[in-house]
Amino acid sequence: MDRPGADVGGTGTATLVPGQLLDPGDPLGVGFRRAVSERVAAFVERQRPALEAMGPELEPVRAMAAELLAGGKRLRPAFAVWGFVAAAGRPSDAVVQPLLDAAASFDLLHASALVHDDVMDSSDLRRGQPAAHRRFEALHGRAGWLGDGPGFGRAGAILLGDLLIMWSAQLLARSGLPDEALARALPLVDVMRTEVTCGQYLDMVVQAQPLARWLPEVDGRPALAGALADADRVTEHKTARYTVVRPLQAGAAVGGADPALLADLRAYGSPLGRAFQFRDDLLGVFGDPEVTGKPAGDDLREGKRTVLVAQAYARTDAAGRRLLVELLGDPGLGADGVARLQDVISASGATAEVEATIARAHDEALAALDLADVTDEGRTALRALADAAVRRTS
């Protein structure tokens, strides 16, 4: 199916040409990522006068937001833009800039989640640089201010994350898309904000469970079913919906998608979003710090209750389970402890099983895409995005 040159309105003079940044064979190409980065940077720069009017103390906050938003894979904006293309074909020149601004708003929301996640997980690094709460803590120390430096850092990061949430909503609302197009997308964005927040809480609840309670023994072996159901539920709401499903559906809704197409895109996006998270789980244990930008084994120190951990606990022997109980979630876990847990996980067969789960979810997503009534360019791009989501190293 092909619907070229779709136009849903838009305001202002176009400065971006679709052919220069929308390549369905390379939907995350340099041109696309640069265009999103430019739109995000321009938005943050537009906030400068309002923050300066309140006082020079806010410049570090603005600068930190700009630095945090400068990087990233731009997956969420890509799903939004290519969701539009899947429903309506390539946007006209006049629509490209407002569509990119609307899509970029998803990365502001994502940045807020990263800042808050790092506070909750006590993570020191993000993309190879000090996490936001560590930067605020350092600012407190350099200034010689009174009070608790780490506490100041955590509070500053929480407020930065809150600010990014509000800016995300503002960027979407002021993107320049016509009111009727925004009205179609906003209900999906609203529910996404609830899903990711509540999904994060569900993750906290699961992570608070002792391993032996999370995987109770049945006939002398840990039972996987309940733990996998918990992990799937968390993954669906915390990751799949806000990484793939809702950005994709919102972009398609802007393009005029009907309920049947939105359902088809959910059938594609849900398994793909879960596969994305399962890849993240593997990288959180075995990823190269030079590539991921986070210390090796950070998920082990945080004691994350992932499908990988559930599979390892159920498949390993009694000694392996004791080691998982003893070391998983130890914030002071050193390189030796990380290596011992990595060995247990690998030897149990859990790594191979999660890789197989990723492959099955990827295949399920592509099978759903094959049945969806989308444009030819949209189908090509969404297939490429599926590969990018699961075959990544960071």
ChimeraX attribute file (.defattr): number of C-alpha atoms within 10 A of each C-alpha:
attribute: neighborCount
match mode: 1-to-1
recipient: residues
	/A:1	13
	/A:2	15
	/A:3	16
	/A:4	14
	/A:5	15
	/A:6	18
	/A:7	16
	/A:8	18
	/A:9	16
	/A:10	21
	/A:11	13
	/A:12	10
	/A:13	10
	/A:14	14
	/A:15	10
	/A:16	15
	/A:17	15
	/A:18	18
	/A:19	10
	/A:20	10
	/A:21	20
	/A:22	23
	/A:23	17
	/A:24	20
	/A:25	16
	/A:26	16
	/A:27	25
	/A:28	23
	/A:29	14
	/A:30	10
	/A:31	16
	/A:32	22
	/A:33	19
	/A:34	16
	/A:35	18
	/A:36	23
	/A:37	21
	/A:38	16
	/A:39	20
	/A:40	24
	/A:41	16
	/A:42	13
	/A:43	19
	/A:44	19
	/A:45	13
	/A:46	11
	/A:47	12
	/A:48	14
	/A:49	9
	/A:50	10
	/A:51	15
	/A:52	13
	/A:53	9
	/A:54	10
	/A:55	9
	/A:56	10
	/A:57	10
	/A:58	15
	/A:59	14
	/A:60	13
	/A:61	18
	/A:62	19
	/A:63	14
	/A:64	17
	/A:65	22
	/A:66	18
	/A:67	10
	/A:68	20
	/A:69	19
	/A:70	14
	/A:71	14
	/A:72	14
	/A:73	13
	/A:74	19
	/A:75	21
	/A:76	23
	/A:77	28
	/A:78	29
	/A:79	31
	/A:80	29
	/A:81	31
	/A:82	31
	/A:83	33
	/A:84	29
	/A:85	31
	/A:86	33
	/A:87	28
	/A:88	26
	/A:89	24
	/A:90	26
	/A:91	24
	/A:92	18
	/A:93	18
	/A:94	20
	/A:95	26
	/A:96	23
	/A:97	27
	/A:98	23
	/A:99	24
	/A:100	26
	/A:101	26
	/A:102	31
	/A:103	31
	/A:104	29
	/A:105	28
	/A:106	28
	/A:107	26
	/A:108	25
	/A:109	22
	/A:110	23
	/A:111	22
	/A:112	26
	/A:113	20
	/A:114	17
	/A:115	25
	/A:116	21
	/A:117	16
	/A:118	20
	/A:119	21
	/A:120	13
	/A:121	15
	/A:122	17
	/A:123	22
	/A:124	18
	/A:125	17
	/A:126	17
	/A:127	16
	/A:128	14
	/A:129	13
	/A:130	16
	/A:131	24
	/A:132	29
	/A:133	28
	/A:134	24
	/A:135	20
	/A:136	24
	/A:137	21
	/A:138	17
	/A:139	16
	/A:140	19
	/A:141	17
	/A:142	9
	/A:143	8
	/A:144	10
	/A:145	11
	/A:146	9
	/A:147	10
	/A:148	11
	/A:149	19
	/A:150	17
	/A:151	14
	/A:152	21
	/A:153	22
	/A:154	23
	/A:155	16
	/A:156	19
	/A:157	26
	/A:158	22
	/A:159	15
	/A:160	22
	/A:161	25
	/A:162	17
	/A:163	17
	/A:164	24
	/A:165	21
	/A:166	14
	/A:167	19
	/A:168	25
	/A:169	19
	/A:170	14
	/A:171	22
	/A:172	23
	/A:173	18
	/A:174	13
	/A:175	21
	/A:176	20
	/A:177	24
	/A:178	17
	/A:179	12
	/A:180	12
	/A:181	19
	/A:182	21
	/A:183	14
	/A:184	19
	/A:185	22
	/A:186	17
	/A:187	13
	/A:188	19
	/A:189	20
	/A:190	12
	/A:191	13
	/A:192	21
	/A:193	17
	/A:194	14
	/A:195	21
	/A:196	23
	/A:197	15
	/A:198	15
	/A:199	21
	/A:200	19
	/A:201	14
	/A:202	19
	/A:203	21
	/A:204	15
	/A:205	13
	/A:206	19
	/A:207	18
	/A:208	13
	/A:209	12
	/A:210	12
	/A:211	21
	/A:212	14
	/A:213	10
	/A:214	20
	/A:215	21
	/A:216	17
	/A:217	13
	/A:218	9
	/A:219	7
	/A:220	7
	/A:221	15
	/A:222	22
	/A:223	20
	/A:224	19
	/A:225	11
	/A:226	13
	/A:227	24
	/A:228	20
	/A:229	12
	/A:230	19
	/A:231	23
	/A:232	18
	/A:233	17
	/A:234	26
	/A:235	26
	/A:236	22
	/A:237	24
	/A:238	26
	/A:239	22
	/A:240	26
	/A:241	27
	/A:242	29
	/A:243	30
	/A:244	30
	/A:245	29
	/A:246	31
	/A:247	31
	/A:248	30
	/A:249	33
	/A:250	29
	/A:251	31
	/A:252	30
	/A:253	27
	/A:254	28
	/A:255	26
	/A:256	19
	/A:257	21
	/A:258	11
	/A:259	11
	/A:260	11
	/A:261	19
	/A:262	21
	/A:263	15
	/A:264	19
	/A:265	28
	/A:266	23
	/A:267	20
	/A:268	29
	/A:269	32
	/A:270	25
	/A:271	25
	/A:272	31
	/A:273	29
	/A:274	29
	/A:275	28
	/A:276	26
	/A:277	24
	/A:278	24
	/A:279	23
	/A:280	21
	/A:281	21
	/A:282	20
	/A:283	22
	/A:284	21
	/A:285	22
	/A:286	18
	/A:287	21
	/A:288	16
	/A:289	17
	/A:290	12
	/A:291	12
	/A:292	17
	/A:293	16
	/A:294	24
	/A:295	19
	/A:296	21
	/A:297	25
	/A:298	25
	/A:299	26
	/A:300	23
	/A:301	22
	/A:302	19
	/A:303	21
	/A:304	21
	/A:305	28
	/A:306	25
	/A:307	26
	/A:308	25
	/A:309	27
	/A:310	23
	/A:311	24
	/A:312	26
	/A:313	28
	/A:314	21
	/A:315	21
	/A:316	21
	/A:317	13
	/A:318	12
	/A:319	10
	/A:320	21
	/A:321	18
	/A:322	14
	/A:323	15
	/A:324	22
	/A:325	16
	/A:326	10
	/A:327	18
	/A:328	22
	/A:329	18
	/A:330	14
	/A:331	16
	/A:332	10
	/A:333	17
	/A:334	12
	/A:335	11
	/A:336	9
	/A:337	18
	/A:338	20
	/A:339	16
	/A:340	14
	/A:341	20
	/A:342	18
	/A:343	12
	/A:344	21
	/A:345	24
	/A:346	16
	/A:347	15
	/A:348	19
	/A:349	15
	/A:350	22
	/A:351	21
	/A:352	15
	/A:353	16
	/A:354	21
	/A:355	17
	/A:356	12
	/A:357	17
	/A:358	22
	/A:359	16
	/A:360	15
	/A:361	23
	/A:362	24
	/A:363	16
	/A:364	18
	/A:365	25
	/A:366	22
	/A:367	13
	/A:368	16
	/A:369	22
	/A:370	14
	/A:371	12
	/A:372	19
	/A:373	16
	/A:374	27
	/A:375	21
	/A:376	15
	/A:377	22
	/A:378	27
	/A:379	23
	/A:380	19
	/A:381	25
	/A:382	28
	/A:383	20
	/A:384	16
	/A:385	23
	/A:386	22
	/A:387	15
	/A:388	17
	/A:389	21
	/A:390	22
	/A:391	14
	/A:392	11
	/A:393	14
	/A:394	18
